[in-house]
Amino acid sequence: MIEELRFPSSATVRAPERLVLKGGRSDWIDIPVRYGVFRHAKAGTCLIDTGYSRRVTAGRRSLSLNIYNMLLRPRLTPNCLPDAVRNVDTILITHWHADHISALLDYPEARIIADRKSLDHYLRVGASRLRHGVFAELLPDGLIDRIDDLASRPQKEAPLGLGAGLDVFGDGSVFAIPLPGHMRGHTGYCFARRDRPLLYAADAQWLEQAVMEDRLPGAPASWVLDNEAANQDTARRIRAFAESGGDVVYCHDPVVPPCLDREALPE
């Protein structure tokens, strides 16, 4: 049912390891910004998020998006969208940060599956959404009405103790998993029918090491969290999933997950 699952990197951002790992080194590391690609028998060519694109790094932009780009300085890879994947039928959204939705405008015909309630919240808060890293200029006009709401999906038990998930396509192949803490509405996606179920945990943490060794970073990284207590609970759930035999992929971990070969994760 799910074919050609891979997680290319759209860009890299440099940051000190200690920023994303408690007790980490002062050395700077290259942090990838991934998105997911797979094929589904009925949903067609699917993306999970869209990573960074030239809409953040070049061209006419608002002052706020220019400042954002100057602060983070993402370096785009040949796998950035839309060039890397031109024809897309379905896009699954994990959350609304710019590094996850910056190519949405390039897919005007794609079906967008997401948590509608969280988008409605950020649209209603007005300019203060910038504090949460949400840029209206990256969101298509009328997006709220275009969303195929995850809340409409049947709730079923996800594998390996993840708890209640939402059956995205109604066939048990992909579950949307609420992973609160990082941002309102933050959602992971579990590919349940693999030999070892795989969870794309998006930004639940930057590094697997932080989760598995209980080394979640504090300030200043924790300042951007929506709910620090929920973030810690989410990390515990993911660690339990991994210890029970599940594979986990994160958006920003530089380490290539052993569950996927390097060709599936071009840098």
C-alpha positions in Angstrom: 0.0 0.0 0.0 2.9 2.4 0.8 5.8 2.5 -1.7 9.1 4.4 -2.1 9.1 5.9 1.3 12.0 8.3 1.7 13.0 11.5 3.6 15.2 13.8 1.6 16.8 16.9 3.0 15.6 20.2 1.5 18.3 22.3 3.3 20.8 22.4 6.1 21.1 24.8 9.0 24.2 25.2 11.2 23.9 25.3 15.0 25.9 24.4 18.0 25.2 20.8 19.2 24.6 22.1 22.7 21.6 24.0 21.4 19.8 20.8 20.5 21.3 18.3 23.0 21.6 18.8 26.8 25.3 18.6 27.6 26.3 18.7 24.0 29.5 20.0 22.5 30.2 23.6 21.4 31.0 22.3 17.9 28.6 23.5 15.2 26.8 20.7 13.3 24.8 20.7 10.1 21.2 20.1 10.8 19.0 18.8 7.9 15.5 20.0 7.2 13.7 16.9 5.8 10.4 16.2 4.2 8.8 12.9 3.4 7.9 11.4 0.0 5.9 8.2 -0.6 3.3 6.7 -2.9 -0.1 5.4 -1.8 -2.3 3.3 -4.0 -5.3 5.7 -3.8 -3.7 9.0 -2.5 -1.0 9.0 -5.2 2.3 10.8 -4.8 2.3 12.1 -1.2 4.5 14.6 0.7 4.9 14.9 4.4 5.5 18.7 4.7 7.5 20.6 2.1 10.7 21.6 3.9 12.5 24.8 3.0 12.2 26.3 -0.4 13.4 29.4 -2.3 10.3 31.2 -1.1 12.2 31.6 2.2 15.7 32.2 0.9 15.2 34.4 -2.2 12.9 36.7 -4.1 10.4 39.3 -2.8 9.6 38.7 0.9 8.3 40.5 3.9 10.8 42.1 6.3 10.0 39.5 8.9 10.7 36.6 6.6 13.9 38.2 5.5 15.0 38.5 9.1 14.0 34.9 9.7 16.2 33.8 6.7 19.1 36.0 7.8 19.0 34.5 11.3 18.8 30.8 10.3 20.6 31.0 7.0 19.3 27.7 5.5 21.4 26.3 2.7 19.1 24.7 0.1 20.0 21.3 -1.4 19.2 19.9 -4.8 16.3 18.1 -3.1 14.4 21.2 -2.3 10.9 21.5 -3.5 9.2 22.0 -5.9 12.0 21.1 -8.3 12.7 17.7 -6.7 9.1 16.5 -6.8 7.0 18.3 -9.4 3.7 16.4 -9.4 2.1 15.9 -6.0 -1.4 14.6 -5.3 -1.5 14.8 -1.4 0.4 16.7 1.2 0.3 15.7 4.9 1.2 18.5 7.3 3.0 18.0 10.6 2.8 21.6 11.8 2.9 25.2 10.4 6.5 26.4 10.9 8.1 27.9 7.8 10.6 25.1 7.4 7.7 22.6 7.0 5.3 24.5 4.7 7.4 26.9 2.6 6.5 25.2 -0.8 2.8 24.8 -0.2 2.1 27.6 -2.7 3.8 25.6 -5.4 1.2 22.8 -5.2 -2.2 24.6 -5.8 -3.9 21.4 -6.9 -2.7 19.1 -4.1 -5.0 17.8 -1.5 -3.8 19.0 1.9 -4.4 16.8 5.0 -3.7 18.6 8.3 -5.0 19.6 11.7 -7.5 22.3 10.8 -8.0 23.6 14.3 -4.3 24.5 14.8 -4.3 26.5 11.5 -7.5 28.3 12.4 -5.8 29.3 15.7 -2.8 30.8 14.0 -4.9 32.6 11.4 -7.0 34.2 14.1 -4.1 35.5 16.3 -3.1 37.9 13.6 0.4 39.4 13.5 1.4 37.7 16.7 1.6 34.4 14.7 5.1 35.6 13.7 6.2 34.9 17.3 5.3 31.3 16.6 7.2 31.1 13.3 4.1 31.2 11.1 4.3 33.4 8.1 1.0 34.2 6.3 2.7 34.9 3.0 3.7 31.2 2.8 0.1 30.0 3.2 -2.1 29.7 0.1 -5.2 31.9 0.0 -8.3 30.1 1.3 -6.1 27.3 2.8 -8.4 26.9 5.8 -11.3 25.9 3.5 -9.1 23.7 1.4 -7.8 21.5 4.3 -9.0 17.9 4.6 -9.2 17.8 8.4 -7.4 15.1 10.3 -10.1 15.3 12.9 -12.5 13.6 10.5 -10.5 10.4 10.5 -11.5 7.3 12.5 -9.5 6.9 15.7 -7.7 3.6 16.1 -5.0 2.2 18.3 -1.5 2.9 16.8 1.3 0.3 17.0 3.7 -0.3 19.9 2.0 1.8 22.6 1.8 5.1 20.7 -1.8 5.3 21.8 -4.8 6.6 19.8 -4.0 7.6 16.2 -6.1 8.8 13.3 -6.3 6.5 10.3 -5.2 8.9 7.5 -6.3 6.9 4.5 -8.8 4.6 6.1 -6.8 1.5 5.3 -4.5 1.2 8.4 -1.4 2.0 6.4 -0.7 5.5 7.9 -1.7 6.9 11.3 -1.6 10.5 12.3 -0.1 10.6 15.8 -0.6 13.7 18.0 2.8 14.7 19.4 2.1 17.8 21.4 4.7 20.2 22.9 6.7 21.6 20.0 3.8 23.5 18.4 0.1 23.6 18.6 -1.3 20.7 16.5 2.1 19.1 16.0 1.5 15.7 14.4 3.7 12.7 13.5 2.9 10.0 11.0 3.3 6.3 11.7 3.7 3.8 8.9 2.1 0.9 10.6 2.4 -2.0 8.1 6.2 -2.1 7.8 8.0 -5.1 9.3 9.1 -2.6 12.0 6.5 0.3 12.3 8.1 3.6 11.5 7.2 6.9 13.1 8.1 10.2 11.4 8.3 12.3 14.5 9.0 15.6 12.7 10.1 18.2 15.3 9.2 16.3 18.5 13.0 16.6 19.1 15.9 17.6 16.9 18.1 14.6 17.8 17.2 10.9 18.5 20.1 11.0 21.0 18.2 13.6 23.0 15.2 11.4 23.3 16.9 8.0 23.9 19.4 9.4 26.4 16.9 11.7 28.1 19.0 14.8 27.2 16.3 17.2 26.0 17.8 20.7 25.6 16.8 23.5 27.9 16.9 27.2 27.2 17.1 28.8 24.7 15.8 25.9 22.6 12.9 25.3 25.1 11.8 28.9 24.7 10.2 28.1 21.3 8.1 25.2 22.7 4.3 25.5 22.9 4.2 23.3 26.1 7.4 22.1 27.7 5.7 19.5 29.9 3.9 18.0 26.9 7.1 18.0 24.9 8.8 15.9 27.6 5.8 13.5 27.7 5.9 13.2 23.9 9.7 12.3 24.1 8.9 9.5 26.7 6.2 8.1 24.4 8.6 8.1 21.4 11.3 6.5 23.5 8.9 3.7 24.6 7.9 3.2 20.9 11.6 2.8 19.9 12.4 0.5 22.8 9.4 -1.7 21.8 10.9 -2.2 18.3 9.7 0.8 16.3 11.9 2.9 14.0 11.9 6.7 14.3 12.9 9.4 11.8 13.2 13.0 12.8 13.2 16.0 10.6 16.4 17.5 11.9 18.6 14.7 13.0 21.9 14.6 11.1 22.3 10.9 11.7 20.9 8.7 8.9 18.4 6.4 10.6 19.5 2.7 10.3 16.0 1.8 9.1 16.7 3.6 5.8 19.7 3.4 3.6 21.7 6.5 2.7 20.4 6.6 -0.8 16.9 7.1 0.7 18.1 10.2 2.6 20.2 12.3 0.2 21.9 15.3 1.9 
